[in-house]
Amino acid sequence: MPSKLEQLKAMTVVVADTGDMAAIEAFKPTDCTTNPTLILKAAEMPAYRPLVEEAVHWAQAQNLPAAQRVEAACDRLAVTFGSELTRRVPGRVSTEVDADLSFDTARSVAKARRIIADYESRGIGRDRVLIKIASTWEGIRAAEILQKDGIDCNLTLLFSLAQAVAAAEAGAFLISPFVGRILDWYKKATGQDYMAETDPGVVSVRSIYAYYKAHGHGTVVMGASFRNLGEIEALAGCDRLTIAPALLDQLAQDHGPLARVLSPDSRGATAPARIAVDEASFRWAMNENAMATEKLAEGIRLFAADLGKLKAMLAPMVEAA
């Protein structure tokens, strides 16, 4: 019997959640996602030292103040990693807008446009890239602007139906609901363990998937942030799933049967009724959802902290000129 990874690929677009080229070559996903944490980890690996040095040397040549040269080096490195990844996957690579811009629509749009321009300068078209933006109200508005410009967006750090509906109504190409981080919050809050069928993260993604299919939204649902194989198996058939290398390896080693759980034709009878999300209702829904509010804020802080670590790593190199 084929591995569960091969079975999953037959029903879901499998995306590698890593910046490690070797892992991508080993598991042959269709797409690849990165974020500041993954770029930081990859940048610390000796194998990718040449990519770091290229970004540093490029930034040193820019006529910018020191702090802006460091920021430019980080941006250059993210796109350089993304460019290398496009050579290893046939589909899309996601590159993230700085987390500290999550509440600034205009600056998020400007940063996204610079990222796309850098990709295009290397001969990589917009159809190979997704711009990742946090699913704040301001981030969703930035995605709305970018989508109208033909720049496809991946709205990340998504923990609630309100975020998902707002993203779809903004025309976002893709959303990344964070399954494992939802589970983390509920385990801490309740002290309970959960099976796959009761896992709050799984339940959330199934609800979003059912809502989108029931109401004709074309936005892609890509489950993310998995803690175990059970979560992945419980979402088999979802539009896309982005999976870390360790779990991809477990799927590749397991040759048991994998049943399809989700499909557009069997969305179930429990799809939520259509809801409208304007700014006031969005902010109220988030206020009433402690999990979504806390995990969104925590995720932004963590990504911002890792971007800060990357800047701290690159700064002495950039300033050594």
C-alpha positions, 0 to 999 in steps of 0.5 A: 500500500502507498504511504500515507503521504502519497495517499494524502497527496492524491486528495490534498495539496501537500505543502512543506512548512520549512525553509530547509531545501533538503527536506523539500527535496526529500518529500517533494511537496507541491508548495512551500511556506516560510515564516520568520521563525523558519527563515531564522532556523534555516539561516543558522544552518551552515549549509545556507551560509552562502545565501546569508552572505549574499544577502549581507553583501547586497545590503552593504551595497545599498545607499541606506542608513544602517538600520535600513540596510539590516532590514533590507538584508532580512528582506533580501534573505527571505526572497533569496530563500523563497527563490531557491524554494521555487526551484524545488517545488512546482507550485507556490512559495509563501513569503511573510510580511514583517509581523510588526506591520500587522496593524499597518495596512499601508506599510504592509502593502508597501512591503508586499509590493517590494517583496514581489518586485524582488521576486520579479527582478529574479524572473519569478512571476507572481503566480509562484508567490504568496504574500503571507500577512497576519489575519488582523483587520488591517492585514485583511484590508492589505490583502484586499488591496494586494489581491486587486493588484494581482498579488495573491495573499496567504492570510496566516495566524488565523484562529476563528471563523470571523477571520476566515469569513473576513478573509474570503470576503476580501478575496484572499487567495488562501488562509492558514488556520492554525490547528495545533496552536488552537489545540495548545490553547484549549489543552492549557485552558481546560487541562484536557487531552483531545482525540482527533475528532474532538480536537478544537483545531480540527473542529475549527478547520472543518467548520471553516471548510464547510462554510466556504464550500456551502457559501461558494467562497473560492479562498483556499483552506490550508490547515497549518501548525500540526501537533500530531498525525491524528490532526492531519488525518482528520483533515485529509481532503482539505484543500491544502495542508502545510506540514513540518518535515518531521510529520511529513517523515512520519506520513512517509513511513506509515503505509496504513490506509488513509480515509478521505474526510473532507471533500467539496461534495460532502461538506455536511449538514452543519455548515454555519449560516452565512454571516456578514463581517464588517470592522465592528462585528469583526472586532467584537467577534475577536473580543468574544473569542479569547483563544483567537485573540490571545493566539493571534497576539502571541503569534505576532509577538513570536514572529516579530521576536524571531525577525528581531533575532534574525536582524540581530544575527545579520546586523554585525555582518552588515555593519562590518563593511 
